[in-house]
Amino acid sequence: MSIEVSFVIPTYHRLKYLEKAIESILLQSFSNVEVIIVDDEPSSKIELKLVEKYGDKIRYYKNKENLGPGFCRRFGLSVSRGSFIVFMDDDDYYIRDDFLKKAVRRLKVNQTLAFISFSVNDFFEKEQKILKPKRLEYDGNISRKKFIKSFGFKYNKPTSTFTTVFRRSSLIKSGILDVYMLNDTVIYLRSLLEGDAFIDQTIMGNYRHHDNNITKTISIEFIIENIKEKKYISDLLPYNYMYRNYWLYRQSWYSIAYYICNHKKNMDIYVLKSWIREQQTICRFLISSRLYFELFKLYLKG
């Protein structure tokens, strides 16, 4: 029997979380899956423990050097065998067993869909409780054109990718294997270049908040690569020059604001300002002006 769903899980020194993630996958009522673990810690010793516990239910790979989660996701996708893909961080887990069953059924019925997303809980590790369910604000089918046009604004990006099942063929066709820094925003936007989306507000998993979340460790270089990717996507949009630049401005500021919010105490903002000055689009002035304004507000707050 051919594999239908491939899970791609980058990991780095978080065995306890990783085991919880794997076990929540194996409890799914839909069992035709493979779990691909890409370990980004060259000195890691967890392979034997994982093989002893899970056997051939997982495929384990270890990087020879630390290459980051983007490389791990891209590599995992490249060796995957499923028709559908789930990108999962090692610290998240599922709370229902019908996630895959519902997703795969809809993807098979509607061939125009590039992905189907479900909602999550915000689970705070320190308090060991759910402080806020995070349901997506919309429900049902959304065309690729509408979603991309208002991505991050009218249509918020799903919290993560672990409660989303992507059609592998759509991802490959989008050229995603050529993307250097592969994060959730890029995965969603590339996927939308090749198909529509379906949103289901059912809560399927817990998104874990803790001091070592990937969102708290991203670099300014990562943000710059993210904006470059959005520039690539903007050039493919079926809009006129002015609207493409407006879209790029909004999406670029979305990335910058995300970085500022998560790195108020340790911002390498001069690298970003220098990069912005080198850009040739109308967005350069707009982003730079707003960036200075937001930094000034942070300064006043102390």
ROPA-18406 format. One record per residue (C-alpha): residue number from 0; x negated, y, z negated; residue in three letters. Coordinates in pm, 1 decimal. Each point is the difference from the previous one (the first is absolute). Layout:
residues N
<kollum nr="NUM" x="X" y="Y" z="Z" rest="ALA"/>
...
This chain:
residues 302
<kollum nr="0" x="0.0" y="0.0" z="0.0" rest="MET"/>
<kollum nr="1" x="-142.5" y="338.2" z="99.4" rest="SER"/>
<kollum nr="2" x="-45.4" y="268.8" z="-265.2" rest="ILE"/>
<kollum nr="3" x="272.8" y="265.2" z="5.6" rest="GLU"/>
<kollum nr="4" x="-119.3" y="254.1" z="-259.0" rest="VAL"/>
<kollum nr="5" x="-356.8" y="97.9" z="-89.2" rest="SER"/>
<kollum nr="6" x="-75.7" y="188.7" z="-321.6" rest="PHE"/>
<kollum nr="7" x="-319.9" y="207.3" z="9.1" rest="VAL"/>
<kollum nr="8" x="-132.4" y="86.4" z="-347.6" rest="ILE"/>
<kollum nr="9" x="-323.0" y="198.5" z="-52.6" rest="PRO"/>
<kollum nr="10" x="-136.2" y="-51.6" z="-351.1" rest="THR"/>
<kollum nr="11" x="-277.7" y="137.6" z="-215.2" rest="TYR"/>
<kollum nr="12" x="-68.9" y="-133.6" z="-349.5" rest="HIS"/>
<kollum nr="13" x="364.4" y="-36.1" z="-105.0" rest="ARG"/>
<kollum nr="14" x="57.9" y="-374.1" z="-33.4" rest="LEU"/>
<kollum nr="15" x="281.0" y="29.7" z="-256.3" rest="LYS"/>
<kollum nr="16" x="200.5" y="232.1" z="225.6" rest="TYR"/>
<kollum nr="17" x="-84.3" y="-204.0" z="309.3" rest="LEU"/>
<kollum nr="18" x="132.0" y="-322.9" z="-152.3" rest="GLU"/>
<kollum nr="19" x="329.0" y="171.5" z="-86.7" rest="LYS"/>
<kollum nr="20" x="28.6" y="124.1" z="359.8" rest="ALA"/>
<kollum nr="21" x="-70.0" y="-344.8" z="149.0" rest="ILE"/>
<kollum nr="22" x="243.2" y="-175.7" z="-232.6" rest="GLU"/>
<kollum nr="23" x="277.5" y="244.5" z="88.3" rest="SER"/>
<kollum nr="24" x="-56.8" y="-86.2" z="368.7" rest="ILE"/>
<kollum nr="25" x="7.6" y="-374.2" z="-61.3" rest="LEU"/>
<kollum nr="26" x="331.2" y="35.2" z="-186.6" rest="LEU"/>
<kollum nr="27" x="170.3" y="133.3" z="313.4" rest="GLN"/>
<kollum nr="28" x="284.3" y="-215.3" z="133.1" rest="SER"/>
<kollum nr="29" x="-158.4" y="39.5" z="346.1" rest="PHE"/>
<kollum nr="30" x="-309.9" y="-221.2" z="-11.4" rest="SER"/>
<kollum nr="31" x="-148.8" y="5.3" z="351.7" rest="ASN"/>
<kollum nr="32" x="-277.2" y="243.3" z="-94.5" rest="VAL"/>
<kollum nr="33" x="-374.5" y="38.8" z="-26.1" rest="GLU"/>
<kollum nr="34" x="-175.1" y="215.6" z="-260.9" rest="VAL"/>
<kollum nr="35" x="-322.5" y="160.9" z="121.4" rest="ILE"/>
<kollum nr="36" x="-225.4" y="130.3" z="-278.7" rest="ILE"/>
<kollum nr="37" x="-280.2" y="236.8" z="105.7" rest="VAL"/>
<kollum nr="38" x="-236.4" y="54.2" z="-293.8" rest="ASP"/>
<kollum nr="39" x="-191.5" y="328.2" z="19.7" rest="ASP"/>
<kollum nr="40" x="-239.1" y="-85.0" z="-284.1" rest="GLU"/>
<kollum nr="41" x="-312.9" y="-171.4" z="143.8" rest="PRO"/>
<kollum nr="42" x="-99.9" y="-148.4" z="-338.0" rest="SER"/>
<kollum nr="43" x="349.3" y="-131.4" z="-75.1" rest="SER"/>
<kollum nr="44" x="30.6" y="-349.2" z="-151.6" rest="LYS"/>
<kollum nr="45" x="377.6" y="-38.7" z="25.6" rest="ILE"/>
<kollum nr="46" x="13.3" y="-227.6" z="306.3" rest="GLU"/>
<kollum nr="47" x="-35.6" y="-322.6" z="-197.9" rest="LEU"/>
<kollum nr="48" x="269.8" y="105.5" z="-248.9" rest="LYS"/>
<kollum nr="49" x="240.3" y="90.5" z="279.5" rest="LEU"/>
<kollum nr="50" x="-61.6" y="-320.3" z="196.1" rest="VAL"/>
<kollum nr="51" x="42.1" y="-214.0" z="-312.5" rest="GLU"/>
<kollum nr="52" x="328.2" y="171.2" z="-83.4" rest="LYS"/>
<kollum nr="53" x="157.5" y="50.7" z="343.8" rest="TYR"/>
<kollum nr="54" x="-183.2" y="-237.4" z="235.1" rest="GLY"/>
<kollum nr="55" x="91.6" y="34.2" z="366.6" rest="ASP"/>
<kollum nr="56" x="278.1" y="246.3" z="-80.1" rest="LYS"/>
<kollum nr="57" x="-255.1" y="278.8" z="40.0" rest="ILE"/>
<kollum nr="58" x="-278.4" y="92.4" z="243.6" rest="ARG"/>
<kollum nr="59" x="-289.7" y="172.3" z="-175.0" rest="TYR"/>
<kollum nr="60" x="-258.6" y="230.8" z="161.1" rest="TYR"/>
<kollum nr="61" x="-274.1" y="201.5" z="-170.4" rest="LYS"/>
<kollum nr="62" x="-176.7" y="304.5" z="142.5" rest="ASN"/>
<kollum nr="63" x="-380.3" y="-3.4" z="-3.6" rest="LYS"/>
<kollum nr="64" x="8.2" y="365.6" z="-105.5" rest="GLU"/>
<kollum nr="65" x="261.2" y="235.6" z="-141.4" rest="ASN"/>
<kollum nr="66" x="195.7" y="124.6" z="303.0" rest="LEU"/>
<kollum nr="67" x="318.0" y="141.6" z="-151.1" rest="GLY"/>
<kollum nr="68" x="367.3" y="-99.8" z="17.0" rest="PRO"/>
<kollum nr="69" x="46.0" y="134.5" z="354.1" rest="GLY"/>
<kollum nr="70" x="-253.1" y="-246.3" z="140.7" rest="PHE"/>
<kollum nr="71" x="153.1" y="-281.7" z="-206.5" rest="CYS"/>
<kollum nr="72" x="347.0" y="67.1" z="140.7" rest="ARG"/>
<kollum nr="73" x="-128.8" y="17.6" z="356.6" rest="ARG"/>
<kollum nr="74" x="-202.1" y="-319.3" z="-36.3" rest="PHE"/>
<kollum nr="75" x="290.9" y="-180.3" z="-164.8" rest="GLY"/>
<kollum nr="76" x="228.2" y="100.2" z="285.1" rest="LEU"/>
<kollum nr="77" x="-256.3" y="-115.5" z="257.8" rest="SER"/>
<kollum nr="78" x="-14.6" y="-353.9" z="-143.9" rest="VAL"/>
<kollum nr="79" x="371.8" y="-27.9" z="-80.0" rest="SER"/>
<kollum nr="80" x="214.6" y="-262.6" z="173.2" rest="ARG"/>
<kollum nr="81" x="352.0" y="111.3" z="-88.5" rest="GLY"/>
<kollum nr="82" x="250.7" y="171.8" z="227.3" rest="SER"/>
<kollum nr="83" x="66.1" y="241.3" z="-286.1" rest="PHE"/>
<kollum nr="84" x="-240.3" y="179.3" z="-234.8" rest="ILE"/>
<kollum nr="85" x="17.0" y="129.9" z="-356.7" rest="VAL"/>
<kollum nr="86" x="-281.2" y="223.7" z="-128.4" rest="PHE"/>
<kollum nr="87" x="-8.5" y="-38.1" z="-377.9" rest="MET"/>
<kollum nr="88" x="-224.1" y="158.4" z="-263.6" rest="ASP"/>
<kollum nr="89" x="-125.6" y="-242.9" z="-262.4" rest="ASP"/>
<kollum nr="90" x="172.3" y="180.0" z="-288.9" rest="ASP"/>
<kollum nr="91" x="359.4" y="-10.7" z="130.8" rest="ASP"/>
<kollum nr="92" x="249.5" y="-286.1" z="-22.7" rest="TYR"/>
<kollum nr="93" x="351.2" y="-110.4" z="96.9" rest="TYR"/>
<kollum nr="94" x="294.9" y="-28.7" z="-236.4" rest="ILE"/>
<kollum nr="95" x="244.4" y="-171.7" z="239.1" rest="ARG"/>
<kollum nr="96" x="-40.7" y="-320.8" z="196.9" rest="ASP"/>
<kollum nr="97" x="205.5" y="102.9" z="305.6" rest="ASP"/>
<kollum nr="98" x="-229.1" y="278.0" z="128.6" rest="PHE"/>
<kollum nr="99" x="-139.8" y="-199.2" z="293.3" rest="LEU"/>
<kollum nr="100" x="322.5" y="-182.3" z="76.3" rest="LYS"/>
<kollum nr="101" x="191.7" y="325.3" z="48.4" rest="LYS"/>
<kollum nr="102" x="-280.8" y="173.4" z="190.9" rest="ALA"/>
<kollum nr="103" x="-86.5" y="-277.6" z="244.9" rest="VAL"/>
<kollum nr="104" x="364.3" y="-66.5" z="80.0" rest="ARG"/>
<kollum nr="105" x="58.4" y="362.8" z="100.1" rest="ARG"/>
<kollum nr="106" x="-324.8" y="26.8" z="197.7" rest="LEU"/>
<kollum nr="107" x="93.2" y="-309.1" z="200.5" rest="LYS"/>
<kollum nr="108" x="349.2" y="130.3" z="75.2" rest="VAL"/>
<kollum nr="109" x="-115.4" y="348.5" z="104.5" rest="ASN"/>
<kollum nr="110" x="-304.9" y="-16.1" z="226.7" rest="GLN"/>
<kollum nr="111" x="-25.1" y="381.7" z="22.4" rest="THR"/>
<kollum nr="112" x="-105.7" y="22.9" z="-365.8" rest="LEU"/>
<kollum nr="113" x="-367.3" y="56.2" z="-77.4" rest="ALA"/>
<kollum nr="114" x="58.9" y="-43.2" z="-372.6" rest="PHE"/>
<kollum nr="115" x="252.2" y="-28.4" z="-281.7" rest="ILE"/>
<kollum nr="116" x="-62.2" y="168.5" z="-336.7" rest="SER"/>
<kollum nr="117" x="149.6" y="-48.5" z="-344.6" rest="PHE"/>
<kollum nr="118" x="-11.5" y="212.3" z="-316.5" rest="SER"/>
<kollum nr="119" x="-223.5" y="-45.2" z="-306.7" rest="VAL"/>
<kollum nr="120" x="-8.6" y="66.7" z="-372.2" rest="ASN"/>
<kollum nr="121" x="-267.3" y="227.4" z="-144.0" rest="ASP"/>
<kollum nr="122" x="-156.8" y="-224.1" z="-264.8" rest="PHE"/>
<kollum nr="123" x="-234.1" y="178.5" z="-242.0" rest="PHE"/>
<kollum nr="124" x="-267.8" y="-231.8" z="-132.1" rest="GLU"/>
<kollum nr="125" x="-84.7" y="193.6" z="-316.6" rest="LYS"/>
<kollum nr="126" x="360.1" y="7.8" z="-120.9" rest="GLU"/>
<kollum nr="127" x="74.7" y="-346.1" z="144.4" rest="GLN"/>
<kollum nr="128" x="335.2" y="110.5" z="130.4" rest="LYS"/>
<kollum nr="129" x="186.0" y="135.2" z="297.4" rest="ILE"/>
<kollum nr="130" x="46.7" y="371.2" z="-49.8" rest="LEU"/>
<kollum nr="131" x="170.4" y="72.8" z="328.3" rest="LYS"/>
<kollum nr="132" x="154.8" y="-211.7" z="277.8" rest="PRO"/>
<kollum nr="133" x="-119.8" y="141.2" z="332.4" rest="LYS"/>
<kollum nr="134" x="274.2" y="-64.8" z="251.3" rest="ARG"/>
<kollum nr="135" x="-49.9" y="126.8" z="353.5" rest="LEU"/>
<kollum nr="136" x="239.5" y="286.1" z="73.0" rest="GLU"/>
<kollum nr="137" x="132.7" y="-144.6" z="324.9" rest="TYR"/>
<kollum nr="138" x="143.0" y="-331.2" z="112.2" rest="ASP"/>
<kollum nr="139" x="31.8" y="-181.8" z="330.9" rest="GLY"/>
<kollum nr="140" x="-150.9" y="35.8" z="346.1" rest="ASN"/>
<kollum nr="141" x="-221.7" y="300.6" z="85.7" rest="ILE"/>
<kollum nr="142" x="-134.0" y="51.5" z="350.9" rest="SER"/>
<kollum nr="143" x="-374.6" y="36.1" z="41.8" rest="ARG"/>
<kollum nr="144" x="44.9" y="350.0" z="145.0" rest="LYS"/>
<kollum nr="145" x="200.1" y="127.8" z="-298.4" rest="LYS"/>
<kollum nr="146" x="-226.4" y="-162.7" z="-258.3" rest="PHE"/>
<kollum nr="147" x="-325.3" y="133.3" z="146.8" rest="ILE"/>
<kollum nr="148" x="143.9" y="348.0" z="54.0" rest="LYS"/>
<kollum nr="149" x="92.5" y="36.8" z="-369.5" rest="SER"/>
<kollum nr="150" x="-253.0" y="-240.5" z="-152.8" rest="PHE"/>
<kollum nr="151" x="-70.2" y="92.8" z="-361.5" rest="GLY"/>
<kollum nr="152" x="272.2" y="264.1" z="-7.1" rest="PHE"/>
<kollum nr="153" x="358.0" y="-97.2" z="89.0" rest="LYS"/>
<kollum nr="154" x="-115.5" y="-361.8" z="9.2" rest="TYR"/>
<kollum nr="155" x="-242.1" y="-62.2" z="-284.2" rest="ASN"/>
<kollum nr="156" x="-272.1" y="-255.5" z="47.9" rest="LYS"/>
<kollum nr="157" x="76.0" y="-314.9" z="-202.4" rest="PRO"/>
<kollum nr="158" x="-202.3" y="-6.6" z="-323.0" rest="THR"/>
<kollum nr="159" x="-233.0" y="-274.5" z="121.3" rest="SER"/>
<kollum nr="160" x="-12.8" y="-273.7" z="262.6" rest="THR"/>
<kollum nr="161" x="51.7" y="-308.0" z="-215.3" rest="PHE"/>
<kollum nr="162" x="380.4" y="17.9" z="25.7" rest="THR"/>
<kollum nr="163" x="-19.9" y="45.6" z="377.5" rest="THR"/>
<kollum nr="164" x="-22.6" y="-274.9" z="260.7" rest="VAL"/>
<kollum nr="165" x="-162.4" y="113.5" z="326.4" rest="PHE"/>
<kollum nr="166" x="26.4" y="-162.2" z="340.8" rest="ARG"/>
<kollum nr="167" x="-356.6" y="-104.7" z="80.8" rest="ARG"/>
<kollum nr="168" x="35.5" y="47.9" z="375.7" rest="SER"/>
<kollum nr="169" x="105.7" y="363.7" z="-52.2" rest="SER"/>
<kollum nr="170" x="-302.5" y="68.2" z="-218.9" rest="LEU"/>
<kollum nr="171" x="-243.6" y="-156.5" z="246.7" rest="ILE"/>
<kollum nr="172" x="155.7" y="180.3" z="296.2" rest="LYS"/>
<kollum nr="173" x="-38.1" y="332.0" z="-184.5" rest="SER"/>
<kollum nr="174" x="-380.0" y="-42.7" z="-4.7" rest="GLY"/>
<kollum nr="175" x="-14.7" y="-18.1" z="-377.9" rest="ILE"/>
<kollum nr="176" x="-305.0" y="-227.8" z="0.0" rest="LEU"/>
<kollum nr="177" x="-202.4" y="296.1" z="129.2" rest="ASP"/>
<kollum nr="178" x="89.5" y="220.8" z="-298.7" rest="VAL"/>
<kollum nr="179" x="-293.6" y="53.1" z="-237.6" rest="TYR"/>
<kollum nr="180" x="183.0" y="84.0" z="-324.7" rest="MET"/>
<kollum nr="181" x="318.3" y="-202.2" z="-7.5" rest="LEU"/>
<kollum nr="182" x="241.3" y="119.8" z="-268.6" rest="ASN"/>
<kollum nr="183" x="376.4" y="-16.2" z="-41.5" rest="ASP"/>
<kollum nr="184" x="74.8" y="328.8" z="180.6" rest="THR"/>
<kollum nr="185" x="-198.8" y="-109.3" z="304.4" rest="VAL"/>
<kollum nr="186" x="161.1" y="-344.3" z="-2.3" rest="ILE"/>
<kollum nr="187" x="350.1" y="148.6" z="-1.0" rest="TYR"/>
<kollum nr="188" x="-71.3" y="261.9" z="267.5" rest="LEU"/>
<kollum nr="189" x="-176.1" y="-243.7" z="233.2" rest="ARG"/>
<kollum nr="190" x="282.2" y="-249.1" z="-42.4" rest="SER"/>
<kollum nr="191" x="258.2" y="267.6" z="82.5" rest="LEU"/>
<kollum nr="192" x="-176.5" y="68.2" z="329.3" rest="LEU"/>
<kollum nr="193" x="121.3" y="-344.5" z="111.8" rest="GLU"/>
<kollum nr="194" x="339.7" y="-51.2" z="-162.7" rest="GLY"/>
<kollum nr="195" x="283.0" y="111.9" z="-225.2" rest="ASP"/>
<kollum nr="196" x="37.5" y="-37.5" z="-376.7" rest="ALA"/>
<kollum nr="197" x="260.6" y="-149.6" z="-228.5" rest="PHE"/>
<kollum nr="198" x="30.2" y="116.9" z="-360.4" rest="ILE"/>
<kollum nr="199" x="166.0" y="-209.1" z="-271.6" rest="ASP"/>
<kollum nr="200" x="39.0" y="168.6" z="-340.1" rest="GLN"/>
<kollum nr="201" x="-18.3" y="-329.6" z="-190.7" rest="THR"/>
<kollum nr="202" x="-284.1" y="6.0" z="-255.3" rest="ILE"/>
<kollum nr="203" x="-231.7" y="-291.5" z="76.0" rest="MET"/>
<kollum nr="204" x="-316.6" y="60.4" z="-202.8" rest="GLY"/>
<kollum nr="205" x="-192.0" y="191.9" z="-263.4" rest="ASN"/>
<kollum nr="206" x="-254.1" y="260.4" z="108.8" rest="TYR"/>
<kollum nr="207" x="-250.0" y="6.0" z="-283.5" rest="ARG"/>
<kollum nr="208" x="-136.8" y="335.2" z="-128.3" rest="HIS"/>
<kollum nr="209" x="-330.5" y="-4.9" z="-189.5" rest="HIS"/>
<kollum nr="210" x="-332.6" y="183.6" z="-22.2" rest="ASP"/>
<kollum nr="211" x="-159.0" y="-201.3" z="282.1" rest="ASN"/>
<kollum nr="212" x="263.1" y="44.8" z="270.3" rest="ASN"/>
<kollum nr="213" x="-153.9" y="39.1" z="346.1" rest="ILE"/>
<kollum nr="214" x="178.3" y="336.9" z="29.5" rest="THR"/>
<kollum nr="215" x="-220.3" y="134.5" z="-280.0" rest="LYS"/>
<kollum nr="216" x="-327.7" y="-108.4" z="160.6" rest="THR"/>
<kollum nr="217" x="34.4" y="114.8" z="361.4" rest="ILE"/>
<kollum nr="218" x="-269.1" y="234.7" z="131.0" rest="SER"/>
<kollum nr="219" x="30.3" y="324.5" z="191.2" rest="ILE"/>
<kollum nr="220" x="-160.9" y="-180.3" z="295.6" rest="GLU"/>
<kollum nr="221" x="294.6" y="-238.5" z="-7.4" rest="PHE"/>
<kollum nr="222" x="241.9" y="294.4" z="19.8" rest="ILE"/>
<kollum nr="223" x="-190.9" y="145.7" z="295.9" rest="ILE"/>
<kollum nr="224" x="17.0" y="-333.1" z="184.5" rest="GLU"/>
<kollum nr="225" x="370.6" y="-13.0" z="-82.2" rest="ASN"/>
<kollum nr="226" x="54.3" y="342.6" z="158.2" rest="ILE"/>
<kollum nr="227" x="-202.6" y="-103.2" z="306.5" rest="LYS"/>
<kollum nr="228" x="229.7" y="-300.1" z="40.4" rest="GLU"/>
<kollum nr="229" x="304.3" y="227.6" z="-20.7" rest="LYS"/>
<kollum nr="230" x="-156.5" y="219.5" z="269.5" rest="LYS"/>
<kollum nr="231" x="-29.6" y="-309.2" z="221.7" rest="TYR"/>
<kollum nr="232" x="365.4" y="-84.2" z="-60.1" rest="ILE"/>
<kollum nr="233" x="112.5" y="359.1" z="62.3" rest="SER"/>
<kollum nr="234" x="-155.7" y="-13.9" z="347.3" rest="ASP"/>
<kollum nr="235" x="224.7" y="-297.6" z="81.7" rest="LEU"/>
<kollum nr="236" x="325.2" y="163.6" z="-107.5" rest="LEU"/>
<kollum nr="237" x="254.4" y="93.5" z="271.2" rest="PRO"/>
<kollum nr="238" x="16.9" y="367.2" z="-103.5" rest="TYR"/>
<kollum nr="239" x="-140.2" y="324.5" z="136.6" rest="ASN"/>
<kollum nr="240" x="-336.6" y="137.0" z="-110.6" rest="TYR"/>
<kollum nr="241" x="138.3" y="236.4" z="-264.0" rest="MET"/>
<kollum nr="242" x="219.8" y="-260.7" z="-166.7" rest="TYR"/>
<kollum nr="243" x="-280.3" y="-257.7" z="-2.3" rest="ARG"/>
<kollum nr="244" x="-218.0" y="252.9" z="-181.0" rest="ASN"/>
<kollum nr="245" x="280.7" y="76.7" z="-243.3" rest="TYR"/>
<kollum nr="246" x="41.8" y="-372.5" z="-68.8" rest="TRP"/>
<kollum nr="247" x="-375.0" y="-35.4" z="-49.3" rest="LEU"/>
<kollum nr="248" x="-7.9" y="297.2" z="-237.7" rest="TYR"/>
<kollum nr="249" x="274.9" y="-146.1" z="-218.7" rest="ARG"/>
<kollum nr="250" x="-156.1" y="-346.1" z="-0.1" rest="GLN"/>
<kollum nr="251" x="-349.1" y="137.2" z="-71.1" rest="SER"/>
<kollum nr="252" x="124.0" y="204.4" z="-290.4" rest="TRP"/>
<kollum nr="253" x="182.1" y="-307.4" z="-129.5" rest="TYR"/>
<kollum nr="254" x="-336.1" y="-182.3" z="-15.4" rest="SER"/>
<kollum nr="255" x="-179.7" y="295.4" z="-160.7" rest="ILE"/>
<kollum nr="256" x="271.3" y="51.0" z="-262.4" rest="ALA"/>
<kollum nr="257" x="-16.7" y="-370.8" z="-82.4" rest="TYR"/>
<kollum nr="258" x="-373.6" y="31.0" z="-64.4" rest="TYR"/>
<kollum nr="259" x="36.4" y="316.7" z="-208.9" rest="ILE"/>
<kollum nr="260" x="273.9" y="-152.3" z="-218.1" rest="CYS"/>
<kollum nr="261" x="-208.7" y="-308.0" z="-77.2" rest="ASN"/>
<kollum nr="262" x="-339.9" y="169.9" z="-40.7" rest="HIS"/>
<kollum nr="263" x="61.5" y="327.8" z="-183.8" rest="LYS"/>
<kollum nr="264" x="-298.0" y="-53.0" z="-229.9" rest="LYS"/>
<kollum nr="265" x="-247.3" y="-124.6" z="258.9" rest="ASN"/>
<kollum nr="266" x="59.2" y="149.2" z="343.1" rest="MET"/>
<kollum nr="267" x="-270.5" y="3.1" z="265.5" rest="ASP"/>
<kollum nr="268" x="196.0" y="273.6" z="171.2" rest="ILE"/>
<kollum nr="269" x="-296.3" y="174.8" z="165.8" rest="TYR"/>
<kollum nr="270" x="-47.3" y="-294.8" z="235.3" rest="VAL"/>
<kollum nr="271" x="363.3" y="31.0" z="104.9" rest="LEU"/>
<kollum nr="272" x="-21.4" y="377.8" z="50.4" rest="LYS"/>
<kollum nr="273" x="-311.4" y="-40.9" z="213.4" rest="SER"/>
<kollum nr="274" x="169.3" y="-264.2" z="214.5" rest="TRP"/>
<kollum nr="275" x="312.6" y="213.7" z="48.3" rest="ILE"/>
<kollum nr="276" x="-211.2" y="294.5" z="124.2" rest="ARG"/>
<kollum nr="277" x="-141.2" y="-223.3" z="274.1" rest="GLU"/>
<kollum nr="278" x="341.6" y="-86.5" z="142.5" rest="GLN"/>
<kollum nr="279" x="124.4" y="167.1" z="317.6" rest="GLN"/>
<kollum nr="280" x="377.8" y="-27.9" z="-38.7" rest="THR"/>
<kollum nr="281" x="252.4" y="249.9" z="-131.5" rest="ILE"/>
<kollum nr="282" x="22.7" y="-219.7" z="-310.2" rest="CYS"/>
<kollum nr="283" x="-343.0" y="119.1" z="-111.4" rest="ARG"/>
<kollum nr="284" x="122.7" y="342.1" z="-111.0" rest="PHE"/>
<kollum nr="285" x="329.2" y="-125.8" z="-143.4" rest="LEU"/>
<kollum nr="286" x="-153.2" y="-280.9" z="-204.9" rest="ILE"/>
<kollum nr="287" x="-292.7" y="209.7" z="-120.4" rest="SER"/>
<kollum nr="288" x="225.0" y="287.3" z="-112.7" rest="SER"/>
<kollum nr="289" x="232.5" y="-229.3" z="-192.8" rest="ARG"/>
<kollum nr="290" x="-291.7" y="-193.8" z="-145.4" rest="LEU"/>
<kollum nr="291" x="-148.4" y="316.1" z="-151.2" rest="TYR"/>
<kollum nr="292" x="341.3" y="90.7" z="-143.7" rest="PHE"/>
<kollum nr="293" x="45.4" y="-339.1" z="-166.2" rest="GLU"/>
<kollum nr="294" x="-353.4" y="0.2" z="-140.4" rest="LEU"/>
<kollum nr="295" x="60.9" y="347.0" z="-145.3" rest="PHE"/>
<kollum nr="296" x="314.5" y="-128.3" z="-173.5" rest="LYS"/>
<kollum nr="297" x="-198.4" y="-288.7" z="-147.9" rest="LEU"/>
<kollum nr="298" x="-265.6" y="245.5" z="-120.1" rest="TYR"/>
<kollum nr="299" x="262.5" y="212.2" z="-178.0" rest="LEU"/>
<kollum nr="300" x="136.8" y="-310.9" z="-173.0" rest="LYS"/>
<kollum nr="301" x="-348.0" y="-68.8" z="-133.8" rest="GLY"/>
